[in-house]
């Protein structure tokens, strides 16, 4: 495995991890399992899931839009599961594992995007 494949693997793994979190958020919203996201966040979460599905496909096809959609996906996930949630979300202590893992995955995603972009491989 060359270095580039490792960088793309890091990118894909972080995308898939965040996608799983987003799908669970959407399911919690529909099932209204406490603590669930407010109903008005449904379209936002659906947009995140959509970007989470198309980004790995675009990366696999080596399309530069994959990096752009991955970056947008990461920015949206910062809003959904970023570290600020600990201070602004009244249910933060209940979802602390999601906040921690989500933050790590977003950082990994941005770092992987930077590495792949720097190599100009896509």
C-alpha positions as CSV (number, residue, x, y, z in Angstrom):
1,X,0.0,0.0,0.0
2,X,1.4,3.4,-0.9
3,X,1.1,6.6,1.1
4,X,-1.7,7.9,-1.1
5,X,-3.9,4.9,-0.4
6,X,-3.4,5.3,3.3
7,X,-4.5,9.0,3.1
8,X,-7.6,8.1,1.0
9,X,-8.4,5.3,3.5
10,X,-8.3,7.8,6.4
11,X,-10.6,10.1,4.4
12,X,-13.1,7.3,3.6
13,X,-13.1,5.9,7.2
14,X,-13.8,9.3,8.7
15,X,-16.6,9.9,6.2
16,X,-18.2,6.5,7.0
17,X,-17.9,7.0,10.7
18,X,-19.5,10.4,10.6
19,X,-22.2,9.0,8.2
20,X,-23.1,6.3,10.8
21,X,-23.4,9.0,13.5
22,X,-25.7,11.1,11.2
23,X,-27.9,8.1,10.3
24,X,-28.3,7.3,14.0
25,X,-29.2,11.0,14.7
26,X,-31.8,10.8,12.0
27,X,-33.2,7.5,13.4
28,X,-33.3,9.0,16.9
29,X,-35.2,12.0,15.5
30,X,-37.8,9.8,13.8
31,X,-38.1,7.4,16.8
32,X,-38.0,10.3,19.3
33,X,-35.7,8.4,21.5
34,X,-34.4,10.7,24.2
35,X,-32.3,12.7,23.8
36,X,-33.3,13.2,20.2
37,X,-32.6,16.1,17.9
38,X,-35.4,18.7,17.6
39,X,-37.7,18.0,14.6
40,X,-36.7,21.2,12.8
41,X,-33.2,19.7,12.3
42,X,-34.5,16.8,10.2
43,X,-33.7,18.5,6.8
44,X,-30.2,19.5,8.1
45,X,-29.5,15.9,9.2
46,X,-30.9,14.5,5.9
47,X,-28.6,16.9,4.0
48,X,-25.6,15.6,6.0
49,X,-26.6,12.0,5.3
50,X,-26.8,12.8,1.6
51,X,-23.4,14.3,1.5
52,X,-22.1,11.4,3.6
53,X,-23.3,9.0,1.0
54,X,-22.1,10.8,-2.1
55,X,-18.7,11.9,-0.9
56,X,-17.1,8.4,-0.6
57,X,-18.4,7.6,-4.1
58,X,-16.9,10.7,-5.5
59,X,-13.6,10.0,-3.7
60,X,-13.6,6.5,-5.1
61,X,-14.1,7.9,-8.6
62,X,-11.2,10.4,-8.0
63,X,-13.5,13.3,-8.6
64,X,-12.4,16.6,-7.0
65,X,-16.0,17.3,-6.0
66,X,-15.5,14.5,-3.5
67,X,-13.0,16.6,-1.5
68,X,-15.3,19.6,-1.7
69,X,-18.4,17.6,-0.6
70,X,-16.3,16.0,2.1
71,X,-15.2,19.4,3.4
72,X,-18.8,20.6,3.4
73,X,-19.9,17.4,5.1
74,X,-17.2,18.0,7.8
75,X,-18.4,21.6,8.4
76,X,-22.0,20.4,8.8
77,X,-20.9,17.7,11.2
78,X,-19.0,20.3,13.3
79,X,-22.3,22.0,13.9
80,X,-24.0,18.6,14.7
81,X,-21.4,16.9,16.9
82,X,-18.6,19.4,17.5
83,X,-17.1,20.2,20.8
84,X,-19.2,23.3,21.3
85,X,-22.2,21.0,21.9
86,X,-20.9,20.3,25.3
87,X,-21.6,23.9,26.3
88,X,-24.7,24.7,24.3
89,X,-26.7,21.4,24.4
90,X,-28.6,20.7,27.6
91,X,-28.3,16.9,26.9
92,X,-24.6,17.1,26.2
93,X,-23.6,14.8,29.1
94,X,-25.9,12.1,27.7
95,X,-24.3,12.3,24.2
96,X,-20.8,12.9,25.3
97,X,-19.4,9.8,23.5
98,X,-20.9,11.1,20.2
99,X,-19.4,14.6,20.8
100,X,-15.9,13.1,21.5
101,X,-16.0,10.6,18.6
102,X,-17.6,13.1,16.2
103,X,-15.0,15.7,17.0
104,X,-12.1,13.2,16.4
105,X,-13.7,12.1,13.1
106,X,-14.1,15.6,11.9
107,X,-10.5,16.5,12.7
108,X,-9.4,13.3,11.0
109,X,-11.6,14.1,8.0
110,X,-10.1,17.6,7.6
111,X,-6.6,16.4,8.0
112,X,-7.1,13.6,5.4
113,X,-8.7,16.1,3.0
114,X,-5.6,18.3,3.4
115,X,-3.2,15.4,2.8
116,X,-5.0,14.2,-0.3
117,X,-5.4,17.8,-1.7
118,X,-1.7,18.5,-1.0
119,X,-0.7,15.4,-3.0
120,X,-3.0,16.5,-5.9
121,X,-4.1,12.9,-6.3
122,X,-7.7,13.6,-6.9
